[in-house]
Structures are given as structure tokens and as C-alpha cells.
Amino acid sequence: MCGIAGFSQFNHVEGDIDTLKQMGLAIKHRGPDAGGEYLDQHVGLAHRRLAILDLTEAGNQPMFSADEQLVIVFNGEIYNFLEHREALEKDGYQFKSHSDTEVILALYQRDGVDCLQHLNGMFAFALWDKTKQQLFIARDRLGKKPLYYYEQNGRFAFGSEIKALLELDDIPRDIRLDAVYDFFAYQYIPDPKSIFQHIHKLPPAHYMTVSAAGIDIRKYWDLSMATTSQASATALTDELVDILTDCTKRRMISDVPLGAFLSGGVDSSGVVALMANNSDSPVKTCSIGFDEKKFNETEFAQIVAKQYQTEHHEFTVHQNVKDNLEHIVSYFDEPFADPSLVPTYFVSELARQQVTVAIAGDGGDEVFAGYEKYSVDAVENKLRNAVPRFIRKNLFPPLASLLSHSSWNVCRRGKSLLTSLSAEPDMGFYMSNAQIEDRQWNALLKPEHQATLANYHPSTITTDAYQQADGPDHLAKILYTDMKTYLTGGILVKVDRMSMANSLEVRAPILDKETIEFAAKLPSDLKFHEGDKKHILKNAFKRFLPDDILYRKKMGFSVPLASWFRGEIKELAEHYILRSEQGLATYFDMDEVRKIWFQHQSERYDHGALLWSMLMFQMWWHKYAQPESAEA
């Protein structure tokens, strides 16, 4: 796993070798083992290497093709590179290294941009074609690996993280107001936006070409759910086991120590079982726990560790949050507020003490319908279909308004339900899962900013994805929506930044191209069956795991936010949220912010999630929003 950065110089002289080195050093945590640069009159490329395959200098980057007409910097892993290497060798291609990077070069030489159709893995790369005078940049299908780019007035630069771009001179840090709204609604900023006006994300499953003529961005893949398999449930379950076994085995190829994250949930436990069944030595496993029992899953992780006799390691998050939070959050160079970033950082730190590569169970919930919100949504849709549309549209909103000012939880839940039911299914799905309500947002936002955002609402991120889905039913459409939004913008960003902060590579077999394309053809009833979430995945893992793991109530990778703000991080949070003169105070009515803070401290309300978003925004602002604060 690595970090990449660079720039074009077609219309603007951007820098020299020292500039490239500085861009690379900004993301050195992604690749501490080696660094390299390439510069000519047209482009500059920088690379930081975390050596996983071919640990010799032959695997260093930038890497050149045999004729030296192609130069590449690559971040990621290609899991099917060996089969392509074998085919290319039969065609006469001679390789100088044992790396997957060189295979990308060879496939591009043969197929051009269509090489992307052959790559199965997680990747972001930039390939300079001297003959075509064209920079070819691509990102993997689900966006496991990040790629940001800056483009304005003929200037172009790219990097694995924004902090690499900020090493260039005069990069503007104008804030996107709609991205601020997106952040508080979703806890992340959906692609292709970033928090900065002139910095963007290359969307997953897209590539761009950059030349003197300009930039061209195109999609090369999408997930289709239009075709539903007619095979029996037994046959499909057996096929799923075979696919997951193969995808896991592919991810066990490594020239450095390898292990696994083990939470004790279905997904990570199933992956550990598959690893153990295909390993000649004990699998190294790592788990994170909390002092508060309702957030602690380590006892379940221990069951799996004992069953498969893994080399198990645990760490308890208790007095470590306050002392480490500023350092942890600094790895997100745009606002990000999924609270599980904290345990993800610590489990990555723990794993890195033992291994360089960790295999994880990420993706099971989005691909196979594992979240509780899918159960809630199913109930809401039954109610939505049972009540005439006229009543939902005209009677439910005023009823919800009557309940909106109550402090009783039952009234607040009733208000949320009525509001969601008054909307169509796609908008209802957004309303039920948004992290901030319209009423709360409008109370917080200053009037001048409300006028600017008068014609914008973040729900369009959800509803647009829902409308693009070709699935045969509502569940298929919301799974597609989550894979296009929450998975790529939230889950995968969290895992990438927190693992890379510790120079750890994380691989996810459930998110293999073959797994997700197979799952897309499954009938929805096999994913969510009579209230049983991840039904077919549990049946697949039933031959490997006990019922105590498969059918216990899902806990998720949660943290005790409510108590943290009243105890462990209270002083730190109060300093950032209430005493800062810019950031939150730039956009929000601070009297409303203080009201939310004191309501939470009174224990009458639980504003933990909103306060966490405020804290994450303010900590980001302090470090990245303005050049002077970044230097400080």
C-alpha cells in the first residue's frame, strides 16, 4: 500500500523535484519504506512505498515500462495479477520485477485504458504515456483507495490525500458551503466534492485523462442488479462459500507478515475462519474493546479466536481517547465524523505491531443487508404502503410538527417516523438516516448562509443514487445507494485513513469485484429473509461458526459518545466547540451550539452524535482550513 501525488505542467510550471519530495513527505505515513520522484517538462510524479510484494528495489516506484515510454505511480493491490502475468509472459512480455505494478504497465501497453476491465483489486494510479503525451489516472470500482485532484485555470495536481496538494504554492482553501451541509447530514463529504471549492475526488470506477487539451473524466464500471439468479438457495450458498474462499486466499498473498481484524461479528469472524482453513500457521488476530460492556465485543472475538486457535491480541480503549484524539483526527484532511474512526485507529495500531497486512470483514453489511436500518426501513415501507398517499402527505407532517418540540424520546421518534412516512421511499430512506434534521440545521445555520443554500439539500446525494439503481425492488435500490454513498464515502475512507496512519494495509475479501457482482444477482429475499439480516451470508458461514456468533444481536463498531462528552473528552470538546472564534462560529449561531452542549450535559438529551460532528469539524478547521492555522 502506498501514497501517490503529482502534477501536470502543460499550462503552468508547477514545481521541481523538491516540490515532489515535499508532496510525498506529506503522505509518508502511507509509505514509509521508500520514496521516489519523476519529473519532465510535462508532468511530475511522486511515490511513497509500503513494501508488500517484491521487497527488492525492483519494486520501487515510479516504475518504467521496458521501453521507458510509460511511467507509473501506483497505490493498492491487484489480486489477479499473477494470472495476468502468466498470460502476458506467454505473449512474450518479459518482467523485471515480481510486483503487480509492472503488470498494470504491461496491460496498459496491450489494451490502453481498457486495461481497467482486467484489474481486480483496490487501486489508484497515475500513468504517464510519453508517446500520447497523456496522463492516465484511475480509481478502483468501490473507491477503496483515494484520489484527490486540484484543477483551476489550467493548473492540475493530484494526490492520495489533500495534504499532498496543499504542499503546492497558492492552492486556495475556499470552503464549499454545500459540502459543510453534506458533512453534517452524512458525517462525511460525498464524492466528487471535497470540503475545498477547487479540490475534488475522482469518483470510484472512473478514470481521467489529462493532456494539453484538458481533462476528460469517464466511468468504466457500474454495479447492476437488474438480473436476478433463479438458482436454488442451496446452490447459491455453496457458490458464495467458494467465491469468498477464493477471494480470501487471494488476499493472503504477501511477502510481509499478515493477520486479521476480529471484532466477533459475523463478517470478520467468517473471514478469519476462511483464513484459518487456508493457512498452515496460526492466524494473527486483533480486537478492540471498551470498558462499557454494551460497546464491548471482545468476548465474542475470543470465542472465534479460541475455535481457530489464532494468535490473538486485544486492546481496551479507555483512557486513551483524550490524549490521542487530536493526533488521530489529523489524518483526515477534510471533515469526517464516523465515531468508529477511534477504535479503527487503535485496532490498526495494534495490528501494525504484529503485521503489515490485515484482512477485514468490511462490506458485509452493505453488500448483504446487515444493518439494523434495513429492518427499520422494511417496517417503514410496510406502513408507507398501508396508508393512502393522501393521508401521508397531508396529515403526517402537521402531526410530526406537534411532536417536534418534545424532549420525550417516544415523541421524538414518533416525529421522525411520521416525517419519513410522509415522503417517498428514497427520501424516506434519507430522512431516517440523516445525521441532522432540517429543523435543527436551520436553527444552527446563520441567516446569510441559509440564503446561499436556499436551493440545495443534501438528500439529493441519496435520491440521485437511488434513482440510478436498476434493482428490481426497494431493498436492492437502497443497497446500491449505500454502496455508492455510505460505503465509499464513509466506511472505506475511515479504514483507509486509520490503517494508513499506522502504515498498515487492509484487504477486504467481501468487497472483491466477484463477491459484489455475485451478490448483486441474488434475490433480495436471500439477503433480508423474514427479518433475518445477511441471511445467505450467515448460511454460508454456518459451516464455520457457532450460532452464538451468527445470530447474536449486532453491536457494530460503536463508541460511547454520550458518556465521552460528559466525561473523558468533555474538557477537550468544550475547548474546541465553545471557545473557537472561527469554524463552527463562521457558520453557526453559537447560542444554539451552546444550547445543544448544555442540554447534553444535563442528561435530558443525547446530542452525542451532533456534538461529535461539531468537534470533528472544528478540529479539522483548526488544522487545515486556513494556511496560518495549518502552519500553527
Phi, psi and omega in degrees: 000146190211184172229143180230156178198167178168185180203163171257159179228031180293318186239358185202126178284111191269322184176190181236191180300322180297322177298315179298320179297320178294320177298319179293318181296331179297335180239032182299331180300335179285337182205082185278353190278328181197160176220151179205158182222154172224136180215131167225191185289348184251322184219159170230137181230138178231147182218139170240131189250130164253105189288121179239311178244144181051081186285358180281173179295341179298338180270359181290159180227160003301146181246142183251150170289168183302323180271001178062021176268349178237139176229134183229144163238133193224135175238119176139198178218137174253113190279342179253024185292330183294319179292324177289323178299316180299316180295320180293322178296323177296332178275000174105001181285131179253122183266144178263341183229179176251019186269158175285340179299316182294331177294322177299315178303315182294318179294323178293319178301324182278318191241357183065215183296341178291354175303334182299330181295340184263349187270123175244108182171196174244129187198153163215128180215159174232126184236120180265118179260104184294324182294313180276350184054051187219134175264124183250117184237133184219157180228148185294170192297322183255354179082035178294325179252136187276156173208111176256151174217150177249134180212121179194129174052042177086351176274143177215135174210159181218163177190158176295330178222156182299326184301333176291321180293326182289352174285342179283154181289141169061034173281118183292147180245038177295130184273137174276117181294322179294331177290327175298316178297315178304317182300313182288339177277326188244344187077005174208173179250113186292146176291155007270010180286159159232179180292338181263142186301321189251010175244133186230164171259136167289121183297153173305152178061027177234156170229160176228148170244137183235126180213183178298337180280346180128203185243137176231124182245132182220150175272139179244357183199151170211158180268124179251134176244017186290331182259126180250128181294143178256005180291163181289159179299322180295314180296319180292323178294316178298319180295321179297318178300315180297317180295312181295324177297313180295317181295324178290317179299321178299325182278358177266003176279118183196145175262008179229165181304142186227144179212207184208150167278136180226106181269339187095359174276176184299312189294305182293325179295318178296319179295318178298319177300315179295321178296313182298323180287348181236025181232142179273351180229161181301137178284135175278124181237149182227136181226152177241137179233170178233157177295325180283120189302323184290349176252003188255119181251008189297331179295328179282324175298323180294328178298314180290319179299320179290318181300320184255011174050049180281164171273094195261140180228140181230153176217135179255126178274108176224281182269020185261349187289304184303317185286339187245352191297316180299319179295316182297313185292337182297342180282349175261109183266015160219158186303137180209132191225020172292115185300337181288001173300329182293303178296330178295321176297312185291324179288329176291319178298317178296315181297321184295338176290341183248324189219171174251341179233132176235136177261136187233167181262019182303142174104342183300322183289319181284324184280325186243015175065068184254348184281150177298332181298336177288327174293315179300317181296323179297318178295315180300320181291326175297317178294319180299320181283338183275336183258131179305142184303323181300318180291317180299319185285325189255332183261322186294317181301314178294327176296319179297322180296324179296330183269352192293334185260006180281146177268353180287134182299321183296324178289320180295322178292322178296320179296316179298317180296313181297321179296316180295317182293335180287345183260169174287164188306319182291316178290324177299321178297319176297311184300321183288341186240356178296144183275351177215138179276155180303317182299318181291318179298315181293329177289327182279318190288136178295148185304322182294330178279329175300321179295320180295324184263017186303327184254017182234141172215133185293347178301337181297334176300314180288310186292326177295316179296318180300317181289335178282340183293140178253017181295157185279349183210175185297317181299316179302320182291322180283333173293316175301315180301314180294324179292331180273344184238285186297318182296307185285325183273335183250289187302309186288328175296313179303310183295318180297309185293319183286326176287316180293332175301333180252016180053046181240133174268133178243131181241144186230096183297330180292340179262016173297147179307318182293321180294312185288327178288327174293313181298328181296337181265358180283142172301141180303329181295339177277344177268312179239098190245108178051044178089351181272111180283150181053040189304309184289327178293320176296318178296324178294320182273357184298329179286351183243338190231150178284160180298332179299333177271317187290324191241014174283162180294134181293132177259326184076173181266067189264164177229155183279071185301313185305312181286328176303316183287344177259000183212270191308314184246016185304310184296316179298314182294319180298320179299312183284315189283318188262340188250357180277141184265348176229171183093251175304318181292341177289326187248330190252153169286110187291339174295321177292322178297314179296324178300315179296319180299311184286329173299319179293318181295333179287346181071008173281332181236154171247099177255024186305315183295316180292318178297324178296317177299319178297316181296315180296320179296315184290322178293322176297312183304315183301326185265327192237341193292324182232144181305320182293325179286327178294319179294324180294000000 
